[in-house]
Amino acid sequence: MTLQVLQIAHDHPAYTRGGTEILAHDLTGALNAAGGVRARFLAATTALQRPDDAPGSLGMQEDDHLLRTGRYDRFSMLRQDGTDWIAALDRLLGAFCPDVVHLHGLDRIGAEVLAVIRRLAPSARIVMTLHDYQILCPNDGLMLTVPDGARCRLPGQDQCRACYPAMSSAAHLLRKAHLTALLSLVDRFIAPSRFLADRFVEWGLCADRITVLPNQVRQVAQPDRAPRARPDRFAFFGTVAPHKGILPLLSAARLAGDRLTLDLHGGLGHAEDGFRRAFADALAAAPQASHPGPYDRADLPGLMARADWLVMPSIWWENAPLVLLEARAAGLPVICSGIGGMAELVEHGVTGIHVPPGDPRALAETMRAAAADRNGQARMAAAQRARHDDTAYRGFVDAHLDLYRNLSGKISA
């Protein structure tokens, strides 16, 4: 009995290289290779990506479905582009008849999609992976206060109004009420980190509805990394943005001296002009650092092979950054902020080193010591490699299959 699974993400890897859409797309392919499963992938797209598609229409990207979205209210997480998309989704659900619909977040797709799926496919079970905090936090899910950027552990009506005073208390209250009501339609939540799961429980989700399932990445061929006498090459991979701790990282590189190098791989995306200027100034003041710019995922193993350490000094509560899993696959030790999901993925002193977030001096001292610790780098690199193999990803896929089959009642023979 074939299990039918529809995966839905807020973007497609062909257009955006974010971790959520990559993981969801990879999972779709792995499910189709598992046997006894038929999986399809549906991603939201915008006018910038698909200008010729009408809002609400369905298109294709090779074998994947694309749902063209229009205006979207980020505060309420509701769509404001009409209802044509409902008919398009109805056609897809009617043709595919999924046993399970697995959503990877609600951004751009719109929170009301939960009610639409429940009405159009009443027998399908709904699973949602909580990849981020957008449901909890109107500030793009960053859980950082506005405008000072302090970390917020538990968003709430009063805390959120302090960040967004133009919105009334009633608006913040109603936001949580309507999201809570829509989330009640989800049969099972998946959290890639215990830290994120705890934040959602504190917010109001029942702990019994959440399965903590750490993310994994597919095994890919890795270039050989020749041992080096001095492991002084540091690299950052990801979006160059304030919440990624880029400015403290550049300050740390400058303070650490000229006996190390730092390569910043990634684009600035939609960064504001003020940050772009600050980044350019900080980069110019740190001759040890370079900014090669955006990279293709296919090039990532080769880029990581040139580095001795990956640095991820994020100042926000990261959940389960894909790049940390890719570093594990590459056998690349990590220096990261010891908070949130980063602290769960990187074991201090074993697979990497934790540093205080937003502290350039502490980070500089750690980088100087790491650059001189050949034995420590080799030991942590070996520990990283030991924690990643093809069985880890197969276990990740099998755990999803077990969850799908238990929910749908389609137990494999």
N, C-alpha and C positions, 0 to 999 in steps of 0.2 A: 504494500500500500504506500504509494508515493506521498511524501510530505511536501506540501506547497508552502513556500515562505516568500513573502514580499518584504524586502529591506527598503527603508525610506530614509534618505539623508537630506540635509539642507543644501547640499551642493554636490557637484560631480568632480572627481579628481582630474578630469580633463580640463577643468576651468580653474579650480582652486586646489592647492596642495596641502590643505589642512589635514590634521591627524584624524579627525572624525570621519570625513568622507573617504579617506584612504583605507582606514580600518574597516568601515562598513562595506566598501567595494571589494576589498580582499576577502572579507567573510563571505560575501555572496559567491565569489568564485570557488572558495573552499567548500562551501555547502554543495554546490553543483558537482564537485569532484568526489563527494563523500559516498554517493550511491544511495538510492532510495529517496533522494531529495531533489526537488526542482525549485530553484530560487531565482528571483528576479530583483533588479535594482531600480529604484525610482529616486530621482534627485530633482530638487528644485533648481530652476535657473532664472536669470533676470534678463532685462532688456540689454544690459551690457554684454552678456554672454550670447544671447540668442535674439538679436534685434528683429529678425524676420518672423519670429513666432508670436502669435497673438496671445495676449494674457489669458491664462486659464486653459491653454491648449496643451496637448501632449505631443512631444516629439521623440526622436530617438538619437542615441549616441551609440553607434554600433548595436549591441544587444540590450542596451539599457534604455529605460524610459526617462523622459525629461518632462517635468511639469513647469510650464512657464508661469512665474509669479509676477505680481505687480506691486502696488503699494502695500506696505506692511508697517504696522505700528509696533515698534520695539518695546514700548512700555507695557502695553497690554498683551503682547504676543499674539495679536489677532490680525487677520488679513483685512485689507480695505480695498480690494480689487475686484469686487463683485462676486458672483457665484458660478460663473462658467466652469471654474475648475472642479466643482462638485460633479458636474456631468462627465467631465473627462476622467475623473477618478472612478466614477461609477462604471464607465466602460472598461477600464483596466481591471477593476476588482471583479466585474462580471465575467470577463474573458479568462482571467487567471484563477479565480476561485481560491484564494489563499486560505490555508489552515491557520497560519500565523502571519500577522503583520508586525514587523519589528521596526520601530522608529528609533532613529539615532538623534534625538532631540526634536524640538518644535520650531526652532528659529526658521523664519521665512516660509516654511510650510504652514505655520499657524496652529495655535493650540486647538482651534475648533476642529481640526482634522480628526481628533480623537472621537468627537461626537459623530462626525460624518462617517468614519469607518465603522463605528458601532452600528449605525443605522443601515449602511449599505451592505455590510458583510457581518450580519449579527452572529454567525456561527464561528467567525474567525477570532482567535485569541490575540490580544494586543500585548506586545512586549515593548518596553522602552529602555534604552540604555541612557543613563544620566552621564553624559560626557562632560558636562560643564555645570555652571551655577546660574545660567540665564533665567531659569524659573524662579530662583530665589532672589536675584539681584537685578534691578533695572539698569544698573551701570554696566551694560554689556556682559553681565555675569562675572565681573571681575572681583566682586566682593572687596572693592577698595572705595573708601569714602571720597566724596566730592566736596571741595576741590583738593584736600590735603593729601589724599592717596594712602591713608592709613588702612591697614587690613581690618576688615569687618568679619567677625566670626559668625554672627547670627543676625541676618537682616530681619527687620520687622517694621511695623507701621511707623513707629516713632523714629527709628534709625533711618529708614528710607526717606522719610519726609525731611529729615535734617539734610540729606544730600539733594533732594529735589523739592525745595519748599514751594515752588510754583504749583505743584500738584497737591491737592487737598488731602487731608487725612482720610476722607471717605474714598478718594481715588486709590490710595495705597491699600486700603482695606478691601475695596472691591476687586482690585487686581488679584490679591491673594485668594479671595473667595471664589472668583470664577476659574482661576487656575486649579484650585483644590477640587472644585466640582468636576472639571474636565479630567483631571488626573485620576479621579475615582473610577474612570472607565478602563484604566490600564490593568491588565491581569497580573503582570509581573514587571518589576523594575530590576535593572542590572546596574550595579555601581562598580566601576573599575578600581576604586580605592575605598578603603575603610573610612578615610577622612571625609570624603564626599558623602558617603552613605550616612555618616553621623550628622553632617550638616542638614541633610534632608529630613532625617528623623527629628532633629531639633526644630526644624521648620514646621513639621506636622505630619509627614508621611509615616505610616506604620512600619516599624522595622521588619515585621514578618512579611512584608510585601517586597522587600529588597534582597536580591542575591548579590553578594560581593564576588565579582569574577574579574580578576586582574587581566588586563589586555596582554596580548602577545602579538608578535609579528612573524611573518613567514620567514623561513630559512632562505637566505640568498647567498650566492657565492661571494666570498670576501677576499680581497687581495691580500697577499702576504704583507705583513708589516715587519720590516727588518728592525732588529733591536738597535737602539741608539744609546750612546754613552750618556747623553744628557737629554731627558725627556722634557724639553722646554717649548714644545709647540702646542699651543692651546687653540681651541676652535669653538665657536658658537654656531648653532644651526637653528634657524627659526625666523619668525617675524621680528624685524628690528622695531621694537616698540617700547614705550616707557615701562609698561608692567613687566617686561622681560628683564628688567634690571640692566639695560644696555649702558646707560650713563654711569652708574656705579662700576660696571665692568671696565669701561674705558678709563675711568679714574684709577681703578686698581691696576690696570696694565701700565699706566704711566708711573704709578708709585712703585711698581715691582721692579722697574729698571729695564735696561736694554739687553738683558741676557735671556729674554724670552720673546716669543712672537704670539700674536693673537690674530686669527682670521675670523671675521664676522660674515658668515654665510647666510644670506636671506635678504629679502626686499623690505622696503619701508611700508609697503601696502598703502593704507589710507591715512598715514600719519599726518598729524596737523603740522602746519608750517612752523610753529614754535619749537616742536620737538625736532623737526628736520634741521633747523638752524643749530639747536643745541647739540644734536648728534654730529653735524659737520664740524662744529667747533671742537668738540671733545675728541673726535677722530684726528683732527689736525694736531691736537696737543699731545697725542699718544703715538709717536713714530713707530712704536712696536706693533701697532695694530693696522690692519688693512681690512677693506670691505669689498670682497670680490662680488657681492651682490647675490641675486637669486640663483638657485640651483635646481636642477632636475633631480627627481628622486632616483633615477637610474644612475646618477653620478655620485650619490651619497656614499656608497661603500668606498669608492676611490678617494673621495675627499676625507673621509674619516681615517683612511689608512695613512694619510699624511700627518695626522695629528697624534699627539701623545695623551692629551686630556681633552674631554669635552667639558665646557663650562656652561652652566645654566643657572644664573644668579637671579631668577625671577623673584619679584617682590610680592606676588600674589599667590593665592592658594592654588597652585597647579593641581590638576586632578591626576591624570595619567599620561604625561607627555609622550607622544609617539617617538620623539627623537631620543628619549632615554632608553626605550626598548631597542631602537636601532643601534644605539651605542653599545648596548649589551650584546647584540648580535655581532657587532664588529670587534668585540673584545676591547672596547675603549673605556678606560676608567672615567668617572664623572666627578666633577666638582660642582655641587649644586647647593641651593638654599635648603636648609634642613627643616622645611615646613611642608604641610599639605601632602599631596600624593608623591611629591619628589622624595620625601623622607622614607616612604614605603618602598619605592622602586630602587633606591640606592642605599645600600647598607654601609653606614659610616665605618671607615677603616677596613672594609672588606672589598666592596666593589667601587668605592669612591670616598669622597670627603664631603661632609656637610659644613656649610659656612653660614654665618648670620646674614639674613637678607638685608640688602641696602647698606652694607658696611664695606666701603672700598678698602679701608686699611686692613681689615681682617681678611678680605679676599686677596689683597696683594701679598700679605704674609703667607697665605696658603699656597698661592701660585708660585712664589719664590721657593718655598720648601718643596713643593711637588716637582718643580723643574730640576731640583738637585737630588731627588730620591729615585734613582734608577731601580733599585730593588723593589721599593714600594709600588712603583708604577707597573713593573712586570708582574708582581704578585696580584695586584688588583685587576690587571688585564686578564690574567689567567682565570680569576674568579668570575669575571664577566662572561668569558667564553664558556665556562663550566655551567652557567645558568641558562644558556640558550642552546637549544637544538631543535630538530624538527618535531620531536615528540611533544615539546612544550606547545607548539602551535596546534598540533593535532588534538591535544588535550583541551585547548581553548575551543576549538570547533566542536569537539564531542560534547563539551559541557553545554554549549548552545543547543545542540541537537537533543540532548537529554531534556533540557528545559522545554523546548518546543514540543517534543513528543509527550511529555507529561501533561502539558497544558492542553494539547489538542486531543489527547487520547489515542494518537496514532503511534503506538509502540511498535518498534521494528521487530521483525520476525527473528 
